[in-house]
Amino acid sequence: MDCDSKILKNYRMAAMGYSLLVNYKGEEVLSCYDGSIPDLGFRYTSQTVYDLASLTKVLATLPLTLILLDRDEITLKDSISSLNLFTEFKNIGKLTIENLLTHTSGMIPDKPLWKIGKDRYSYLKGIDEEAERAIPYTQEWYSDLNFILLGFVLEEIYGKSLDRAFRDEIALKLGLKYTTFNPDFDKSIIAPTENTPDRGLVWGKVHDEKSYYIGGIAGHAGLFSNAEEISKLVFSMMDETLFSQSTFLLSTENRNKYVGGIFGLGWMTKTERPNNPSKSFDLSGFFGDYSPFGSIGHTGFTGTSLLVDLENEIQVILLTNRVYPTRENEGHIRFRRLVHNSIYRSLGVGPFQ
């Protein structure tokens, strides 16, 4: 694949901008970007910053959790009650760090928490209501509620807000300039997201409502970055800069095979389809056809995705703003698969070796 690929051109013709970065065996082998929004005077560049949506889960909340695990400050089986946190809520105490990371809490995928109240107490109250009906370790059901709650847990343990913990433990250490919550740099380098009925054009502010109404800082969404810095962050998770290799590898194992699932610790894993696929199993379709089982990654609602093939040392970062001007755009779903397939064929890596 190259930047003149028909796949990329067709996607651009559908009025969707993108950034694509591919690393192979530690070297950058492809960097493409294209697109513009004439009405806004906006053009995409290699440095365009995107609202990462749910990539926040694996690029901020997960590494902050793994740092604590690596320091022996938490264990995966620690429950919220054993950590003596949020004792005023009677239902979330049974949930473990592992439940939240692997989406085995049993809680529903989503809930408009901001309608209860736009503060942490209200969000905890809403999550606690769902936890009452949840039975941990009985199913895999991908849920933002898990990572919102995990973000609150991290804030308690670190003793600071999630954005400050990310800044102090990760961004400053790695020299990341554009990977942040609530970006304060000029929005001319930030891809706009949706033109919404209630908020107007969302540009430079987090798109996800649950994150937005609590200040743009949450465990499930709110992080912004560009392809170059995402690559740097992912490599830092793999090369012992942030934590030990054993801790990283622990996160990459599919821990949910017993319920027909795909999740490791935060990561989606490419897994052979079982007889009893979980409710979340088909989320892993974005990996495409040629990446091997055991590859890890994640997707984001705004059109972002990350694929990491540990076996073949391939890393694919694909960022789009598919929610501009409306979230009804769904061309990114097939686009991801086509891009991943083409990259593997062009590298000569895959089952045809």
C-alpha positions in Angstrom: 0.0 0.0 0.0 1.1 3.6 -0.7 -0.5 7.0 -0.2 -1.9 6.9 -3.7 -3.8 3.7 -2.9 -7.3 3.5 -4.4 -8.6 2.6 -1.0 -7.4 5.9 0.5 -8.5 7.9 -2.5 -12.0 6.5 -2.4 -12.3 7.3 1.3 -11.1 10.8 0.7 -13.6 11.3 -2.0 -16.3 10.4 0.5 -15.3 13.8 2.2 -13.6 12.2 5.1 -10.2 13.2 6.2 -7.7 10.7 7.7 -4.2 10.2 9.0 -2.5 6.8 8.6 0.8 5.7 10.2 2.4 2.2 9.8 5.4 0.9 11.7 7.1 -2.3 10.8 9.8 -3.9 12.9 10.3 -0.6 14.7 10.6 1.6 11.6 8.0 3.9 10.1 7.2 2.5 6.6 4.1 4.6 5.7 2.7 7.9 6.7 -0.3 9.3 4.8 -2.8 12.0 5.3 -5.4 13.7 3.2 -8.6 15.8 3.3 -9.9 19.2 3.9 -13.1 21.0 5.0 -13.3 24.0 2.7 -16.3 25.6 4.7 -14.1 25.7 7.8 -10.8 26.5 6.0 -9.4 23.3 7.5 -6.8 20.9 6.0 -5.5 17.7 7.4 -1.8 17.3 7.9 0.6 14.7 9.3 0.3 16.6 12.7 -3.5 16.8 12.8 -4.8 16.1 16.3 -7.9 13.9 16.7 -10.4 13.3 19.4 -9.4 9.7 20.1 -12.7 8.7 21.8 -12.4 5.2 23.2 -8.7 4.9 22.4 -8.5 6.9 25.6 -9.2 3.5 27.3 -6.0 1.9 26.1 -3.8 4.9 25.7 -4.5 6.7 29.0 -6.6 4.7 31.5 -4.9 1.3 30.8 -1.3 2.5 31.1 -2.1 4.4 34.2 -3.5 1.2 35.7 -0.6 -0.9 34.5 1.8 1.5 36.2 0.1 0.9 39.5 0.0 -2.9 38.9 3.8 -2.8 38.1 4.4 -0.9 41.3 2.5 -3.4 43.4 0.0 -0.7 44.4 -2.9 -2.7 43.1 -3.8 -6.3 42.0 -6.3 -7.2 39.4 -8.5 -9.0 41.9 -8.7 -6.0 44.1 -12.4 -5.0 44.5 -13.5 -1.4 45.0 -14.6 -2.4 48.5 -11.2 -4.0 49.3 -9.6 -0.7 48.3 -12.0 1.1 50.6 -13.2 3.4 47.9 -16.6 4.9 47.3 -18.0 3.2 50.4 -21.2 5.3 50.3 -22.3 3.3 47.2 -23.4 -0.2 48.0 -23.2 -2.0 44.6 -20.0 -1.1 42.9 -17.9 -2.4 45.8 -18.1 -6.0 44.4 -16.5 -5.0 41.1 -12.8 -5.7 40.7 -10.1 -3.9 38.7 -10.1 -6.9 36.4 -13.9 -6.7 35.8 -13.5 -3.1 34.7 -10.5 -3.7 32.5 -11.9 -6.8 30.8 -15.6 -5.6 30.6 -16.8 -8.5 32.7 -18.6 -6.3 35.3 -22.0 -7.3 33.8 -23.0 -3.6 33.4 -24.8 -2.4 30.4 -22.8 -0.7 27.6 -24.0 2.9 28.0 -26.1 5.2 30.1 -26.7 9.0 29.8 -25.1 9.8 33.1 -25.1 13.5 32.6 -28.9 13.5 32.9 -28.5 12.5 36.5 -26.0 15.3 37.2 -22.9 16.7 35.7 -20.5 15.8 38.5 -18.6 12.8 39.7 -21.0 11.9 42.5 -23.9 11.8 40.1 -22.0 9.6 37.7 -21.1 7.2 40.5 -24.7 7.1 41.5 -25.7 6.2 38.0 -23.1 3.5 37.7 -24.0 2.1 41.1 -27.6 1.8 39.9 -26.5 -0.4 37.0 -24.0 -2.4 39.2 -27.0 -3.5 41.4 -28.2 -5.7 38.5 -24.8 -6.7 37.3 -23.3 -10.2 38.0 -19.5 -10.0 37.5 -17.5 -12.6 35.5 -20.6 -14.1 33.8 -20.4 -12.3 30.5 -18.4 -9.9 28.4 -20.3 -6.8 27.6 -18.2 -3.8 26.4 -19.3 -0.8 28.5 -18.1 2.8 28.9 -19.3 2.6 32.5 -16.4 0.2 33.3 -13.8 2.7 32.3 -15.5 5.7 33.7 -15.6 4.0 37.0 -11.9 2.8 36.6 -11.0 6.4 35.9 -12.5 7.5 39.2 -10.6 4.7 41.0 -7.3 5.8 39.5 -8.0 9.4 40.6 -8.4 8.2 44.1 -5.2 6.1 44.1 -3.1 8.7 42.4 -4.6 11.5 44.5 -5.1 13.8 41.5 -7.4 14.2 38.5 -7.0 11.7 35.6 -5.6 14.3 33.2 -2.9 15.4 35.7 -2.0 11.8 36.4 -1.6 11.2 32.7 0.4 14.3 32.3 2.7 13.5 35.3 3.1 9.8 34.7 3.2 9.6 30.9 3.1 12.8 28.8 5.9 14.6 30.6 8.0 11.5 30.8 7.6 10.9 27.0 7.7 14.5 25.9 4.3 14.4 24.4 3.1 17.9 23.3 -0.2 17.1 21.7 -1.5 14.1 23.7 -3.7 15.6 26.3 -7.2 16.0 27.7 -8.9 19.4 27.0 -6.4 20.6 24.5 -5.5 24.3 24.9 -3.6 24.7 21.6 -5.1 26.3 18.5 -8.1 24.3 17.1 -6.8 24.9 13.6 -4.7 21.7 14.1 -7.5 19.7 15.6 -10.0 17.8 13.4 -13.5 19.0 14.0 -16.0 16.3 15.0 -19.8 16.5 14.9 -22.3 19.3 14.1 -24.7 18.6 16.9 -28.2 20.0 17.6 -27.4 20.9 21.2 -23.7 21.9 21.2 -23.3 23.2 17.6 -20.1 22.3 15.9 -17.9 20.3 18.3 -14.3 21.4 17.5 -11.5 21.3 20.0 -13.8 19.9 22.7 -14.4 16.2 23.5 -17.2 14.8 21.3 -18.4 12.1 23.8 -21.3 13.5 25.9 -20.5 11.6 29.1 -17.0 13.0 29.0 -18.0 16.5 28.0 -20.5 17.0 30.7 -18.0 16.0 33.4 -15.4 18.4 32.2 -13.8 16.5 29.3 -11.8 14.2 31.6 -12.9 10.6 31.9 -11.5 7.1 31.8 -13.4 6.1 28.6 -13.0 9.2 26.4 -11.4 12.6 26.3 -7.8 12.1 25.1 -6.6 14.0 22.0 -3.5 13.1 20.0 -1.9 12.7 16.6 -0.6 9.6 14.9 3.1 10.4 15.6 2.6 10.7 19.4 0.3 7.7 19.6 3.1 5.7 18.0 5.5 7.0 20.6 3.2 6.1 23.4 2.5 2.6 22.2 6.2 1.9 21.8 6.8 3.2 25.3 4.2 0.6 26.6 6.1 -2.1 24.9 9.8 -1.3 25.6 9.7 -1.0 29.4 9.7 2.8 29.5 6.5 3.0 31.5 6.4 -0.5 33.1 7.9 -3.9 32.7 7.5 -6.1 29.7 5.9 -8.8 31.7 3.2 -6.3 32.8 2.6 -5.2 29.2 2.4 -8.8 28.0 -0.1 -9.6 30.8 -2.4 -7.0 29.3 -2.3 -8.5 25.8 -3.7 -12.0 26.7 -7.3 -12.7 26.0 -8.7 -13.2 29.5 -12.3 -13.7 28.4 -12.3 -16.9 26.4 -14.3 -18.6 29.2 -17.3 -16.4 28.1 -16.5 -16.4 24.4 -14.9 -12.9 24.6 -12.1 -10.9 23.0 -10.8 -8.6 25.8 -7.5 -8.7 27.5 -6.7 -6.0 30.0 -8.3 -3.1 28.1 -7.2 -4.4 24.7 -9.4 -6.1 22.1 -7.7 -9.2 20.9 -8.1 -10.9 17.5 -9.5 -14.3 18.5 -10.9 -17.3 16.6 -14.7 -17.3 16.8 -15.9 -19.6 19.6 -19.2 -21.5 19.7 -20.5 -19.0 22.3 -19.4 -15.6 21.1 -19.9 -12.8 23.6 -22.0 -9.7 23.0 -18.8 -7.8 22.3 -17.1 -10.4 20.0 -17.8 -8.7 16.7 -16.1 -5.5 17.8 -12.8 -7.2 16.8 -13.8 -7.3 13.1 -11.8 -4.2 12.5 -8.5 -6.2 12.6 -9.2 -7.4 9.0 -8.4 -10.8 7.5 -4.6 -11.1 7.4 -3.5 -10.1 10.9 -2.8 -13.1 13.1 -4.8 -14.3 16.1 -3.3 -12.6 19.1 -3.1 -9.2 17.6 -4.3 -6.4 19.9 -5.9 -3.1 19.4 -8.9 -0.9 19.9 -11.3 1.4 18.1 -12.9 4.8 18.9 -16.4 6.1 18.1 -15.0 9.2 16.3 -13.4 6.9 13.7 -10.0 6.2 15.3 -8.3 2.8 15.5 -5.1 1.1 16.6 -3.8 -2.3 15.6 -0.7 -3.8 17.2 0.6 -7.1 15.8 3.1 -8.4 18.3 4.1 -11.4 16.3 5.1 -9.6 13.1 6.0 -6.2 14.8 3.4 -4.2 12.9 1.6 -1.2 14.3 -1.2 0.6 12.4 -2.6 3.9 13.6 -5.6 5.0 11.5 -7.3 8.2 12.5 -10.4 9.6 10.9 -13.0 12.2 11.8 -15.9 10.1 10.6 -18.4 11.9 12.8 -18.0 15.2 10.8 -20.5 16.5 10.0 -22.7 13.7 11.5 -22.2 10.4 13.3 -24.4 8.7 10.7 -21.2 8.3 8.5 -20.3 4.6 8.8 -17.8 4.2 5.9 -14.9 3.9 8.3 -15.9 0.4 9.5 -15.2 -1.2 6.1 -12.4 1.2 5.5 -10.4 -0.1 8.5 -10.6 -3.7 7.3 -9.6 -2.7 3.7 -6.6 -0.7 5.0 -5.4 -3.4 7.3 -5.7 -6.1 4.6 -3.8 -3.9 2.0 -1.0 -3.1 4.5 -0.4 -6.8 5.2 -0.3 -7.7 1.5 2.1 -4.9 0.7 4.4 -5.9 3.5 4.3 -9.5 2.4 3.2 -10.6 5.9 0.4 -12.9 6.7 -0.8 -16.5 6.1 0.6 -16.4 2.5 4.2 -16.2 3.7 
